[in-house]
Amino acid sequence: MIKISVVDDDVLFGKNVTGLIEECAPEPVRTTFFQSGRAFLEQGADTDILFLDISMPDMSGMELALALKEKRKRPVVVFLTGMPEYVYDAFEAEAAGYLLKPVEKDKLKQVLNRVIGRLHETEKEGSLLIKNGGLVHKVAPEDILYVENQGRKLVFHTKEGMFSCYGKMEEYEKRLPAYFFRCHRGYLISLKEVSSYDRISVVLSNGETVLMAKQRYEAFLQAVVDWLK
């Protein structure tokens, strides 16, 4: 069963959203409400999806989301906010999307269908077997930050380190999930791991920067929009 948490300092709003989630989810879910980010950190470790208010006293939703980035297993974050300007912070916190307050039922249904669908896709994703020298490394797509083309070799930059193998980038463009994007002929990046970007570069969640090809920028923006929808 999918486990969903809601964190909001407004108890009435938070409990209403929790009830709406149970009503709108495409399958049975288990929901939990927390009134603060600190309460969630203490009690909410076993959570698949986190609906998170951005503006809260003591610990803001953004601070909580950034703290969760350091965890090996972290929930998918969806921001709840009454201020549209905050949605542009979604990449820094690696959020999967946002909902504007007051939450519309149809919008909530769309987000739940998309995010739960992605969770199930992740469960089905097969790990890659990367042969490096005499060793074979098993790498899950969700652990890959980006793939780098170095001549005849590909270097996989992952959360566990770097692994290289002989191969073609085009092959892995087809094999990896839809949230991977070819931003440059030399780089295939995970949109899940993008922290910031401009017309010439992309910064990943580990602080590394890769090049953005000028002719790929518009397609990248569309990929970003599609990912956050």
N, C-alpha and C positions, 0 to 999 in steps of 0.2 A: 504493500500500500504506500502511495506517495505521502510523505510527511511535509506539511506546510506550516510555517510560522508567520505571524503578523506582529510587527513591532511598531507601536505608535503610542505617544504619550497621551493622546486623547482616547480615554477608555471607551467612551460611547462609540466613537467612530471606528476604533479598532475592532471592537466586538461585532459591530454591524458588518464590517468588511469580512471578518472571519465567517460570519453566517452566510454572506453572499458567496464566498469562495466555496463553501460546502454545497450551496445550491447550484452554482454554475459549473463546477468541475466536471469534466467529461467522464470521470470514474470516481469511485469512492476514495476519499482522502481523509487523513487525520490532521486536524488543525489545532494549533496552540497559539494563544495570545500572550504577548509580553508588553509591559508598559514602558520598558526602558531597554536601551542597548546593553547595559551592564547585566540586567536580568537575563537577557538572551544569551550572553557570553557564558554566564554561570550555569544555565539550565538547558539551552537549546542546541546542543552540539549535534543531535541526531535529527537534522532537518534537511530536506531535499530542496525546498523552495522557500525563499524568505521575501515577504512583502514588507518593505522597510520605509518608514517615514523619514524624510531627509532632515527636516527641521525639528529637533528635539533638544531639550535642555540636558545638561550634564554630559551626555555623549551623543553627538549628532549621528544621523543615519549614515552620512558620508564617512565619518570616523569609524563607525562600526564596519561598514563595507570594506574599507581599506585594511582594517585589522584582520578581517576574514581572508583577505588575499594571501596572508602569510601561512594559512593553514593548508595542509596537504589535501584534505577532503573538505570542501567548502560548498555551501548551498548556492543555488542559482538565485541571484538577487533581482528583484523587481522593485523599483523605487515608487513610493507614494508621495506626491507633492502637490501643493496648491500653487507653486511658483514655477511656471514653465521654463524659466531661465536655468533651473537646476538640471534639466535633462541633458545639458551638454557636458555634465560631469560624469555621465554614465560610463564612458570609456575608462576614465581614471580608476573607477571602482569596479570595472569589468562587469557592469550590470547587464542583464539580458533584456532590459526594457524599463518602461515607466508607465504609471497611470496618474493622470491628473485628478486632483480632488475637486469636487465630489466625484467619486468613482461611478462611472456609468456601467450598468449591468452588461450591456453588449460588449463594451471594451474589455471588461474583466473576463468575459467568456473567451474572447479572442486571445488574450494574453495567456490564460490558463491552457487553452487548446495548444497554443504554440509551444509554451515552455514545457508542459508535460509531454508533448510529442517529442521534443528534443531530448528529454530525459530518457525516453524509451529508445530513441535512436542511439544515444550514447551507450545504453546497455547492450545494444546489438552490434556496436562497432567492434570489428575484430582488431586485435593488436597486430602491428607490423613486426615482422621478423627481419631484423637488420643484421646482416653478416659483416662483421668487422674483424678482419684478420682471421684468426681461428675461432673466434667467438660469435655466437648468435645472440643478439639482444632483442628481447620482446618489449616493444614500445607501444603504449596505448595512444591513439590520436589525441586524446584530451590532455596528454602530458607534453605534446609537441608545441613549442613556441613558434618556431619557423624552420624551414628547410632552406639551405644555402647551396647554390650550384658552384662547385669549384672544379672546373674542367670536366673530367670524366667522372668525378666523384660528387656525391651529395653528402652534405653534413647536416644531420638532424640535431638541432639545438633543443634540448628538452629540459624539463624541470629536474631531471636526474643527472644531467651532463650532456656531453656531445658524443654522437656516434656517426661514423661515416661508412659509406658503402658505394659500390659502383652502380650507376643507374641513370635514368633520364628523368628530369623534372616532370615532363608531361605524363609519365607513368603514374607518379604520385599525385598529380593534380586529379587524376581520375579515381585513384584508390582512396584518397582521403575524403572526409565528410565535406559537406557544402559550406561549412564555416571557414574553410581554407581559401585564401585568395592569392593569386599571382600578381603581386604589386610591382614586380620588376622581373626581367628575364632571369635574374640571379636569385630571386627570393620568392618563396611561397609561405605566407604567414597565416597564423590562426587569428581570426577576428576576435576570438574569445580573449586573446592575450594582448590586444592593442590598448595602450595607455593614452597615447596622443598621436597626432599626425599633422602634416602640412603637405604642400604640393610636392615636396622633394624628399620627404622621409617619413618613416613610421617608427614610433618608440614602442617597444614591447614591455610587458609587465616586469621583466627582469632588468629594465633600464637600458637594454641594448637598442641601437638604432640601425635600421636597414633603409636602403634606398627605395624611393617611389619613382617609377617611370612617369614622365609627364603625360604620356598618352594613356596611362592606366588610371590617372587620378579620378576622372569622372566615373569610370566603372567602379572604382573603389568606393566612392561616395554612395553610389547606388547599392553596393553590397552592404555598406554600413546601415543604410536605411532599411534594407530588407532584413538584416539581422536584428535590428532593434524594434521592428514592427510588432 
